[in-house]
Amino acid sequence: MSLSGISPSDPVPSTRRELIFAAGPSSGVASDRPVLLWGNKTATGSQTLDVFDPTDPVTDDQNAQDRFGLRSELYLEYRKYSAIDSGATIYAIAVSPSAGVASSVPITVTNVSTANTVAEITVLGQKVEATIETGFTVEQSANAIAAAINAADGGRLPVTATVGVGPGFLIAVAAANLGPSGDHIIGATATRGVRVLMVGTNVQTVAKTVGTFVTGTITVDATAAIASAALQEAYYHVMPWHTVGDGAAVNRGDKYVIAATDNQIGEWEEMIDAQALPINGKEQVGFLGLVDTQANRTVVATAINNPRVYFFSAENSDWTPGMIAAHCGALVRRAMIAHPGENMDSVEVQVPRPYVAGDKPTATEIRADLNNGVSPLNWLASGQGQIVRFVTSRSKNSGGSQDYRARDGHITSVVDFFWNLAKQRWESQKQPFLAHELAEGAHELGCIWIAR
C-alpha cells in the first residue's frame, strides 16, 4: 500500500496514516430509492388489482387520477407524496377492495332558512362551504350542501354525498372506498372525521347525526398484493393501514391483531423482513401513520418492532393514516436521497393540528411513543407541526427487553447506503477468477482476485 509522499520501496519501518476527505460519492445515495404506494382505488380507476409492475411508474397527476380514481385512497396518498417529493419514481399497488360496506353518516337539515348564511362542512381538515339563502327549504339547503361536498376540490374528496328524505332532509355522506378504513374519514362523533356547522344566526340547522353512523365492514385482504410485491423491489413503501377504530362503538378486535397472517401490516412486515435476508438481498423500508391513542400505538409499534418500519403518530388527525405516511415519508426520502444520514428531528410537517386540543400529545405521551418505536408529531403554539424525533419501530430485543441500539431513524438508511456503496466498489473491482495468495515475488495477474 502506498501513501502520498512515501515511496512504496522505502525500507524504513514506520506507522503512518493518510486521511482523505470528500473521497466518497458527492451526490447522495447511489440509487433512485423508488417509492411504492399501497391502497385502494375506486371503480373508475384503471389500475390492475394486486400487481406491482416495476415497468409502469406513475407519470403525473393525470395518470394517477386515471389509474386510481379521483376519490380513492391511493390518489390521496399520491397527492400528498408528490407535493413534497416530486422527483421520486413512484409506483403503486392497488389492493383488492373490501367485500363489505362503506362507512357513512347522515347530515340532517331542519327548518326553513331565515338568513343568508353558509353551511360549513369539514372533510380531511378541508372546509367546504355551501351557500344558504333566506327562504331555502330543507330540501334546497340539503341539495346545496350535497352539491358543495361532491364538487369540492374538483371532486377529489374521498366521500360522496347523496340527498334523501328523512326526519327533515338527510344528506348521506359515505366514504368512497369500502371497508373500515373509511371510519376515520367519516367519524363516529361530532368532532371526528366529517364536521358540520351553520355559520351565523339561522333558525335552519344542520347537524351530523352520529347516532346513525354506519361503520365500514370487512377489512381489506392484501395477501395477493403482498405476494406480488415480494417478487419486485421498491426501497420506500407507503402504507394506508393503521389498526385503529374511531371510538369504542367501532373498535373491532381484529384491528389490533398484528401477526404474520393478518393480511395487512404484520404480513407485509414479514415480507419486508424475508426479502431483506441474504438469499434475497432487497433493502426496503415502510412508512405508516397512526391516529389512535398512545396505548394502542404502542401495541402496534411494539408488535412490529422492526428497524425497517417507521410509524408517525397524530392522534385523531383530520388526515388519514395513508396521507400522514405519504407526507412524512416524502419528507424523509427527499432529505435522505441527498444525504442518507440526514437528521429528521424537528423537521416541519404540514399535517394539521388536531381539532380537539386534548388530542395534541402530552410530554408523557411523546416520551412513551419514542420509547416504543413511534415518531410523534407535535404542534407549536403557532400551529406549525413537526416531527419531534425520527425513530425506527425497533425498541425491544428478542427477549422483549428495551433495546435502543437501532432507534435513530437514519440508521437503516445509512446501513443500506454503505452496503450499496461497498457492493458497487466490489462489483467494479472484482475479477472473473479467484486464487489463493501467490508465493512471494510472484506477479499478480489482472484477471485473478487474490484471496487474503
HUBEL-V676820 format. One record per residue. N is the residue number from 0. PHI is phi in degrees with one decimal (NA if undefined). PSI is psi in radians with two decimals (* if undefined). Layout:
N	PHI	PSI
N	PHI	PSI
//
This chain:
0	NA	2.34
1	-110.5	2.51
2	-115.9	2.67
3	-57.6	2.26
4	85.3	-0.05
5	-123.1	2.17
6	-69.9	2.38
7	-65.0	-0.25
8	-98.1	0.09
9	-61.7	2.12
10	-82.0	-0.15
11	-80.6	2.11
12	-69.6	2.51
13	-166.9	2.83
14	-113.7	1.97
15	-134.1	2.86
16	-139.9	2.71
17	-130.0	2.11
18	-100.4	2.16
19	-115.8	2.03
20	-92.5	2.66
21	55.5	0.65
22	-89.4	-0.29
23	-85.9	-3.00
24	-60.0	2.54
25	-106.2	0.04
26	-128.1	0.74
27	76.6	-2.69
28	-68.8	2.72
29	-82.2	-0.29
30	-115.4	2.98
31	-74.0	-0.41
32	50.1	1.20
33	-65.6	2.87
34	-116.5	2.43
35	-121.5	2.03
36	-90.2	2.36
37	-112.6	2.52
38	161.0	-3.08
39	-93.9	2.53
40	-98.9	3.06
41	-103.4	3.06
42	-62.6	-0.42
43	-79.5	-0.23
44	-78.3	2.53
45	-94.2	-0.11
46	-59.5	2.35
47	-69.1	2.38
48	-72.5	2.48
49	61.4	0.49
50	-129.1	2.21
51	-101.8	1.90
52	-104.2	1.86
53	-72.3	-0.04
54	-99.2	0.07
55	-131.7	1.21
56	-71.3	2.81
57	-73.3	2.23
58	-89.9	-0.61
59	-167.7	-3.09
60	-62.6	-0.72
61	-64.0	-0.69
62	-62.3	-0.68
63	-65.6	-0.74
64	-59.4	-0.80
65	-65.9	-0.65
66	-83.1	-0.56
67	-108.6	-0.45
68	93.9	2.42
69	-57.9	-0.65
70	-98.7	0.20
71	-81.7	2.79
72	-59.6	-0.76
73	-64.1	-0.72
74	-67.3	-0.62
75	-57.6	-0.80
76	-63.4	-0.77
77	-59.4	-0.79
78	-62.0	-0.78
79	-67.3	-0.67
80	-70.7	-0.90
81	-67.6	-0.38
82	-65.7	-0.43
83	-102.2	-0.80
84	-123.1	1.23
85	-70.5	-0.27
86	-86.8	-0.06
87	-74.5	2.62
88	-84.3	2.05
89	-115.0	2.23
90	-113.9	2.97
91	-146.8	2.59
92	-125.6	2.04
93	-86.5	1.90
94	-76.0	2.49
95	-53.0	2.40
96	-70.8	2.84
97	-62.3	2.63
98	-94.3	0.17
99	-98.4	-2.63
100	-109.5	2.80
101	-83.4	2.62
102	-67.1	2.52
103	-157.1	2.83
104	-153.0	2.52
105	-87.5	2.53
106	-107.7	2.22
107	-106.4	2.29
108	-110.0	2.28
109	-130.2	2.62
110	73.4	2.78
111	-83.3	2.46
112	-66.6	2.38
113	-113.4	0.21
114	-157.1	2.73
115	-82.0	2.02
116	-150.9	-2.89
117	-134.4	2.35
118	-94.0	2.19
119	-108.9	2.14
120	-118.0	2.27
121	-109.7	2.20
122	-131.1	2.17
123	55.9	0.54
124	81.7	-0.05
125	-95.7	2.19
126	-86.4	2.29
127	-116.5	2.28
128	-113.1	2.32
129	-116.0	2.23
130	-75.0	2.19
131	-115.9	2.19
132	-106.4	2.74
133	-56.6	2.31
134	91.2	-0.11
135	-60.8	2.28
136	-75.6	2.98
137	-61.5	-0.61
138	-67.5	-0.74
139	-64.3	-0.75
140	-67.1	-0.70
141	-62.2	-0.73
142	-65.1	-0.69
143	-64.3	-0.74
144	-66.6	-0.80
145	-62.0	-0.73
146	-63.8	-0.69
147	-64.9	-0.74
148	-63.1	-0.82
149	-67.7	-0.50
150	-92.2	-0.23
151	-59.3	2.49
152	53.9	0.67
153	64.5	0.49
154	78.7	0.41
155	-100.1	-0.14
156	-64.9	2.50
157	-82.0	0.64
158	-140.8	2.82
159	-128.8	2.63
160	-122.3	2.29
161	-129.5	2.31
162	-89.0	2.39
163	-148.2	2.80
164	-83.1	2.41
165	-159.1	-2.71
166	-65.9	1.88
167	77.4	-2.60
168	-118.2	2.34
169	-104.1	2.47
170	-116.1	1.92
171	-82.0	2.01
172	-103.5	2.09
173	-125.5	2.57
174	-67.0	2.53
175	-72.2	-0.54
176	-100.2	2.58
177	-77.8	2.79
178	96.9	3.12
179	-67.4	-0.28
180	-61.1	-0.43
181	-76.6	-0.24
182	-55.9	-0.71
183	-69.9	-0.61
184	-69.2	-0.77
185	-79.1	-0.87
186	84.8	2.35
187	-92.7	-0.03
188	-128.8	2.99
189	-66.8	-0.45
190	-102.6	-0.06
191	-106.7	2.50
192	65.5	-2.25
193	-67.3	2.30
194	-126.2	2.57
195	-131.2	2.63
196	-158.1	2.32
197	-92.5	1.97
198	-77.3	2.33
199	85.8	-3.00
200	-95.9	2.15
201	-157.7	2.35
202	-63.9	-0.57
203	-67.8	2.41
204	-123.1	2.73
205	-135.8	2.29
206	-146.4	2.55
207	-82.1	2.10
208	-89.6	1.41
209	-67.5	-0.36
210	-64.5	-0.36
211	-116.1	0.47
212	-58.3	2.34
213	-109.1	2.07
214	-79.1	2.51
215	-68.1	2.58
216	-122.9	2.70
217	67.0	1.85
218	-67.4	2.71
219	-68.5	2.42
220	-103.8	1.90
221	-99.8	0.26
222	-56.3	-0.80
223	-65.8	-0.69
224	-65.6	-0.70
225	-63.3	-0.71
226	-62.4	-0.68
227	-67.1	-0.76
228	-63.1	-0.53
229	-64.9	-0.37
230	-84.5	-0.20
231	-124.1	-2.87
232	-153.3	2.32
233	-143.8	2.31
234	-65.3	-0.81
235	-107.5	2.24
236	-111.1	2.35
237	-112.6	2.07
238	-110.3	2.52
239	-94.5	-0.11
240	-87.0	2.66
241	-152.1	-0.18
242	53.4	0.99
243	-134.1	2.53
244	-104.2	-3.07
245	-128.4	1.31
246	99.1	2.70
247	-58.7	-0.50
248	-66.7	-0.41
249	-119.0	0.01
250	-67.8	2.22
251	-120.2	2.49
252	-55.7	-0.61
253	-66.7	-0.27
254	-80.4	-0.14
255	-114.2	0.14
256	-92.6	2.09
257	-113.7	1.98
258	-150.0	2.90
259	-67.0	-0.22
260	-123.7	0.55
261	-85.5	0.01
262	72.1	-0.01
263	-140.0	-2.01
264	-56.9	-0.91
265	-62.9	-0.74
266	-67.9	-0.70
267	-63.2	-0.77
268	-63.4	-0.65
269	-61.7	-0.68
270	-64.8	-0.78
271	-59.5	-0.76
272	-63.9	-0.81
273	-63.3	-0.68
274	-72.7	-0.33
275	-83.3	-0.18
276	-63.8	2.72
277	-55.5	-0.58
278	-64.3	-0.48
279	-105.6	-0.71
280	67.5	0.60
281	-107.3	2.14
282	-91.9	2.04
283	-143.2	2.59
284	-136.9	2.87
285	-135.6	2.62
286	-116.0	2.35
287	-137.1	2.63
288	-105.9	2.47
289	-120.2	2.26
290	-123.4	0.25
291	-95.4	-3.02
292	-67.0	2.83
293	-60.0	-0.71
294	-60.4	-0.76
295	-73.8	-0.50
296	-62.5	-0.70
297	-62.7	-0.72
298	-56.5	-0.82
299	-69.8	-0.88
300	-66.1	-0.71
301	-73.5	-0.43
302	-69.1	-0.62
303	-79.1	-0.97
304	48.8	1.01
305	-137.4	2.23
306	-67.0	-0.11
307	-99.9	0.11
308	-126.7	2.33
309	-122.7	2.34
310	-115.8	2.33
311	-114.1	2.28
312	-111.1	2.42
313	-151.6	1.63
314	-60.3	2.23
315	52.2	0.66
316	-62.9	2.64
317	-66.4	-0.46
318	-81.6	2.68
319	-76.5	2.81
320	-56.2	-0.67
321	-65.6	-0.66
322	-65.3	-0.75
323	-62.8	-0.80
324	-62.0	-0.73
325	-66.4	-0.78
326	-64.8	-0.91
327	-67.9	-0.67
328	-62.8	-0.66
329	-64.8	-0.69
330	-61.6	-0.72
331	-66.5	-0.88
332	-63.0	-0.75
333	-57.6	-0.66
334	-75.5	-0.75
335	-83.5	-0.27
336	-70.9	-0.44
337	-86.8	-0.67
338	-147.3	2.00
339	-64.7	-0.27
340	-109.9	0.43
341	-57.7	2.41
342	-82.2	2.05
343	-99.3	0.03
344	-63.2	2.36
345	67.4	0.24
346	-67.7	2.38
347	-73.4	2.49
348	-125.2	2.82
349	-100.8	0.10
350	-62.0	2.23
351	-66.9	2.63
352	-62.7	2.52
353	-55.9	2.48
354	-66.0	-0.71
355	-92.7	2.15
356	-56.8	-0.58
357	-68.9	-0.19
358	-86.5	-0.18
359	-67.9	2.33
360	-67.7	2.46
361	-83.2	2.95
362	-60.2	-0.66
363	-65.1	-0.74
364	-67.8	-0.68
365	-61.2	-0.80
366	-63.1	-0.72
367	-65.2	-0.72
368	-57.8	-0.91
369	-62.0	-0.63
370	-76.9	-0.17
371	-122.2	0.39
372	83.7	0.50
373	-123.5	2.36
374	-92.2	1.83
375	-80.4	2.53
376	-96.9	2.52
377	-140.7	2.88
378	-126.8	2.32
379	-74.5	2.99
380	-60.2	-0.50
381	-72.2	-0.22
382	97.6	-0.14
383	-71.9	2.25
384	-89.7	2.76
385	-155.7	2.74
386	-80.2	2.03
387	-61.0	-0.92
388	-154.6	2.43
389	-94.7	1.99
390	-131.1	2.75
391	-81.1	2.97
392	-84.7	0.03
393	-80.6	1.92
394	-130.2	-0.07
395	-135.3	2.64
396	-87.9	-3.09
397	-65.3	-0.34
398	-88.9	-0.03
399	89.2	0.04
400	-87.3	2.65
401	-61.5	2.36
402	-151.5	1.94
403	-108.6	0.42
404	-66.3	-0.41
405	-119.0	0.61
406	-77.6	-0.81
407	-58.5	2.30
408	-64.1	-0.43
409	-80.9	-0.21
410	-57.8	-0.83
411	-62.5	-0.75
412	-60.9	-0.75
413	-67.0	-0.76
414	-61.4	-0.79
415	-64.7	-0.69
416	-62.6	-0.80
417	-61.7	-0.78
418	-62.1	-0.77
419	-65.9	-0.61
420	-66.6	-0.82
421	-61.4	-0.70
422	-64.4	-0.74
423	-63.3	-0.73
424	-67.8	-0.67
425	-64.3	-0.79
426	-62.3	-0.57
427	-77.6	-0.31
428	-111.9	-0.38
429	-63.5	2.65
430	-111.3	2.82
431	-71.4	-0.31
432	-126.4	2.72
433	-123.6	2.41
434	-139.1	2.79
435	-69.9	2.92
436	-60.3	2.35
437	-74.1	2.75
438	-64.9	2.71
439	-58.6	2.28
440	90.6	-0.21
441	-72.9	2.58
442	-82.9	2.35
443	-76.4	2.51
444	-100.1	2.46
445	-66.0	-0.41
446	-96.6	0.18
447	-121.3	2.31
448	-95.1	2.16
449	-89.4	2.16
450	-79.9	2.17
451	-128.6	*
//
